């Protein structure tokens, strides 16, 4: 468009400014030709529109949006239309309590009230993209700032509307996955009606009030202590059972010895034991038996 205007300006100059007394008068024909060439080049350039990879283009002529989209590559268009490009790749919108981590400066986490009236702070990331065929509808009904007009408010509202059905502790632990699925479904429906596609929803962090967090930690510590005590008691019980079995075995052994062995068996066992002593390298003389019939074993 700029070249067309420039060419028209050159042509006008050649007709009205360059006159017979002007030093440029003899070149007015050439100037006029240059003007027409510039107009032609401007028209050709305006008819060619390059759309980058990952984008689509939406044509607008005098405020009217064309339903046909321009895809990536070189496209021939009416030189009078305006082309607005839309990014159709996956986009990430994060709301976080950590400074400089989200899309907005400062603490941008979502603060909600749970079913038990406690304030819970939620960090969230939304992965979404523009449907290529819906780009003209988005431009006509929302505009190019669809993130601030659709993505952010719908997401924050869905979080708050669904959080009131859960207790704070449930959001933090047991019901977190269920909560994430519910808000995913809510947001996906809202996005679909506005030309956006929700790809993934990530509840990155759930922060409880300090008092609730302390109570949870205290409960966990108590449960761990109870489990530890149960383990100790089980171990002591097993040890007591082992000692009982050992004592019973000793008692049974002594009972067998006291009732089942004769004097001759005891004498035989004594001889075996004394023989082992006699075989020791430190043994000199061993006397076995009573004084009447002694048995003498000599050693080294």
Order of alpha helices (4+ residues) and beta strands (2+ residues): alpha-alpha-beta-beta-beta-beta-beta-beta-beta-beta-alpha-alpha-alpha-alpha-beta-alpha-alpha-beta-beta
